[in-house]
């Protein structure tokens, strides 16, 4: 099916893929990160030198005393910058040069929107087939693609793109008080959970590497905390190129 036709049936990532991920038990996403790799990952990663970092699709909410999530645009922007900086640092640790991917023309902007829509659909399939259900064949031979991306990446001399999706949550002051009281009285409390989904897609459009992680102790708004979070989720990438 042509790419432009497939885009028409793509569902919202946050409404579908992320909803599925949020339904997974926290243990399924806990450290160490559970990564998936393309069969040719090692050989292809060895040829990668420059990686475009696409702006993270991140949503951070404040949890009220009644556990109602309230979207916080200010926190979200802080989180996007902290996660982007952390991704850049992590990629350098693994021997590749990060470049913030910013489309320079209307054509590039339109193409990136299209690619992101397809990526969202692919990730939905990845979560269903290799995390929620863990079909042996899909896990053993991890092959998912978006179609040729060479034209988009060649313009900026890139070998791959990194896509990041995630959610973050922080408790309001009143919620913290309620949870503390609950812990004291009934011995139970609930915590806010941060989640990130990180994928590397090469020029061929193949999803080379994908990892997920959840944490109840992090704060994606904070550069130090986000840095540690991303460092751990990217820990499965190979050592720097020789």
N, C-alpha and C positions, 0 to 999 in steps of 0.2 A: 504494500500500500504506500503511495507517495507520502512523504513526510507532511506536506501541508494538509492532506486529508486526515492523517492520523491525529493531528493536533486537535481536530474538531471533536474527538471523542475523549480527550484527556480530561480527567477529573481533577479537582483542586487537591493539591498535595496535602494541605492541612486538613481537608475534609475527609480524605480517604487514607492515603499512606500513613500520615502522622496519626490519624485516629486509630489505625490498626496498631501502630507502634505503642501508642499510649495504653492500649489494652493489654499489651504483653506484660507479663510479670516483671517486676524490677530486676529479679535475678537473671532473667534472660538477657538483659542489657548491661549487667554489671561488669566491672572490670574482672579479669583482663578483657579488653575489647574483643568481640567475636567478629573477626574480619573474614571477608570473602575475597578470593583472588581468581582472576582470569587464568586459564591454563598456561598461557604464554606470559604471565606477569613478569617473571624474573628477567627474561630476555628483553621485553619491551621497556621495563623500568630502567634497565641499564642504559638504554639509548635516550632517555629523557634528560634534558638539561634545563629547560625553562618551562615553568608551569604557571598558567594564568589562574589567579584566585578570583573566582566570581563572588560578588557581594553575597554574604550569607542571607538566606531566607530564615530569619529568626524572629520569634515572637516571645516577649517576656511579659508575664502578667503578675499582678499583685493579688495574693489570696487574702480575702477578708476574713473576719472572725467566723462568718457562716460558710467559709470555703468557696465563696463565689470568686471566680477569676475575673479580674479587671485589667484589660489591656493597658499597658503603660508605654506609649510611644517614646518617652524620654529614656526609660530604662532599655527599651529595645535598641535605640540608636547607640547607647553606651555599649550594649552587648555586641552589636554588630562590629563596632570598631575593635573591641577587645578580642573577639574571636578571630577577626581578620588578621590582626597583628600576631595573634598566637599561631595561626595557620602559616603565616610567612616565616615565623621563627622555626616552626616544626619542619617545614620544607627545607630550610637551610640546613637544619641538623641532619637531614637525610640526603644532602648533597645536591639539591636542585635549587635553581634560582626562582623565587616567586616574583610574579608580576601582577599587580592588581589589574584585573581585566575590565577595562572601561571601553565600551564600544564608541568609536569615533565618528561614525556615520549613521544615518537613519537606517541604512541597509543592515549594518552590523547590529544595531539595536533590535531590529525586527527579527533577524536571524537568531540572536541570543534568546529572545523571548520564545521563539519556536523550539529551540534546543532545550531550554529549561522546561517547557511544557512536556516534551517527550521524555526528558530525564525523570520528571515526576511520575510519569506513567510507568517507566521502567522500574523505578524504586518501589512503587506499589507492588509490582510483581516480585521483586527481590524479597521484600518483607514477607509477602504471603508464602512464597515457595521455599525460601531458605532460612527463615527465622521462625515464623508462626507455625509452619507445618514441617519444615526441614525435609523436603522430599530428597531422598538420597542422591538421585541422579542430578538434580539441580544444584545441590551442595557440592557434589564431587566434580561436576563440570560446570563451573560458573561462567556462563556466556550470555551476556546481555549487551545490546548495542543500540545506538541512536542514529546510525547512518554516518556517512563520511563528513567529518568536520574540518578537513584539511584547509579548505578555502578560508574559513573563519579564523583558524589558528595561524595560518601562514602570514596573514597580514600583520600580525604582531610578533612573528617569529617565535611562536610557542609550540611546545610538543604535546601539551596536555592541559586540561582544565580541572580545577577542583571545585566541586559543588558541595555546599554545606546547608543543611536544613536543621532546624532545632526549635526547642521550646525551653523557656526558663521560667521559674516561678520564685517569688519571694513572699514571705508572710508579712502582713501588716503588723503594726505594734499590738493591736487588739487581738489579732489571731494568735500571736505568740503567747499573750497572756492566757487566752482560753486554752491553748494546747498545754501550757505549763500546768494549769489547774487540772486539766483532764489527766495528765500524767500523774499528778499527786493523788487525785481522788480515786480514779479507776485504773490507773496503771497503763493507760493507752494514750497514744498521741499520733498524729500524722505529720509528715514532713513534706516540704516542697521538693520537687524533683526536676532536675535539669537533664535534657537529652540532646545529643548531637548525632547527626547522620552525615558521614563524610564519604565522598566518592571521587575517584580519579578517572577521568575519561580521556583517552588519547585521540590522536588525529583521525584514526579510523572510526572513531565514535564508539569504541568498545569500552565498557566499564571494566577497567583493569583491577580496581581495588575498592572495597566498600567496607566501612566499619561503623558500628553504632556503640554508644555508651550512655549510661545513665548514672547520675550521682545525686545524692541527697545532701552532700556537704559543700557543694560548689556554689559560686555566685558568678554567673557569666557576665555580669556588669563590671566585675573587677578584673583588671588586666592580669594580676598575679594568679587569681583563681582560674580565669579562662585559660591562661597559659598552661597551667598544670593539667587542666581538663583536656586540652587539645594535645598536649605532649603525650598523655596517656592513651588517648584514642588513636594517635598516629604511631604508637610504639611498634606496631607490627610491620611498618615499612622497613625496607632494607637499609643497611648502613650506607654511608656516603659512597659514591662511585669511586673506584680506584683511580 
